[in-house]
Amino acid sequence: MTQITPQPGIMEIALYEGGASHVAGIANAVKLSSNENPFGPSDKARDAYAKAVYDLHRYPSSDHSSLRTAIAKVHHLDPKRIICGAGSDEVIAFLCQAYAGPGTEVIHTEHGFAMYRISALAAGATPVEVPERERVTDVDAILEAVTDTTRLVFIANPNNPTGTMIGEGEVARLAEALPPHVLLVLDGAYAEYVEGYDGGASLVDRRENVIMTRTFSKLYGLGGLRIGWGYGPSHVIDVLNRVRGPFNLGTPALAAAEVAVLDTDWADKCRTDNTRLRAWLAEALAEHGVPSDTSTANFILARFARQSQAEACDEHLKSEGIIVRRVGGYKLPHCLRITVGDEASCRRVAHAIGKFMGAVG
Ligand SMILES: *Cc1c(COP(=O)(O)O)cnc(C)c1O
């Protein structure tokens, strides 16, 4: 019998399930299951990606200096305190690998993003789930859960899959009240969708115990490239860079992301469209008897009376060629997460849900 066994914790990891992208038998299904930008990236980013084909024989930049400079310029940050990863998922993994491990705890919230638990387990640490208050991050509950062995606290603000967010004052209160051995990670995957919000960057600048993570996968429409970044205190960025592989990002990804972040007109257009269509979609669903919390991201968490109703609605949507996300794995079995698509997709999903709700009475 083999004695080849993985490290403790690894076999507790449930495989991450991405949003479905096909419905059997339907050719042009609309995919609203992965919070992707329906318009895709800036045309300039597509061009930069295509041009990078001529450099494929060269190793990519290892310090990501041009991308960090571009990010710093647009977001008014110190480029020396930015780290880039293969999606913000990789930055999350670096954090767990560097700061957590056997005998330590990693806190995430009740309906928090799945990668926090997965990365904590992969590092051998113990994930600790903290209740939310009506699908909103509860700072006091987090503080109560902190122990001597806590190393990291992850909150997404706005959160996925709830779409809710807490105010900057609450986030600052959390950062200030944490004991000195705990690092607060502010996951800002959807920060760009909130007009005027810096994702927590100014808090990072004021403190030594806060890091922010961001991504090009959502508003920037580059999920297929796998590119994200983090902004933190120098001592944390130094640690993460020691864990990071020297060539963790390919040349096409670096080139496209650099141009994408500089194209603020495209980002503004995508944010404005999302805000308008999100409000329209939430109202349309509410009129059909399907409420949702006020979302600050590019999706809506549609709430049904029961799990069976949410599942039946999902089946109905699938039969109409519309793919949304079941969130039972996030302890929200009576909900469906629906990405805000383009106008036609929003109308299509609202119409289909209206038809379903009319039929169930
Ligand atoms: C989508 C998402 C991410 C990251 O995605 P990457 O594609 O790895 O950058 C991180 N956190 C949350 C909450 C997300 O929804």
The ligand as an ORCA input file, in Angstrom:
! r2SCAN-3c Opt
* xyz 0 1
  C     -13.474     37.112     -8.675
  C     -12.973     37.327     -7.288
  C     -11.607     37.341     -6.980
  C     -10.507     37.084     -7.876
  O     -10.360     36.731     -8.941
  P      -9.048     36.606     -9.818
  O      -9.605     36.310    -11.134
  O      -8.224     35.525     -9.214
  O      -8.354     37.930     -9.717
  C     -11.201     37.593     -5.698
  N     -12.083     37.834     -4.750
  C     -13.386     37.849     -4.988
  C     -14.313     38.154     -3.875
  C     -13.878     37.578     -6.261
  O     -15.192     37.551     -6.482
*
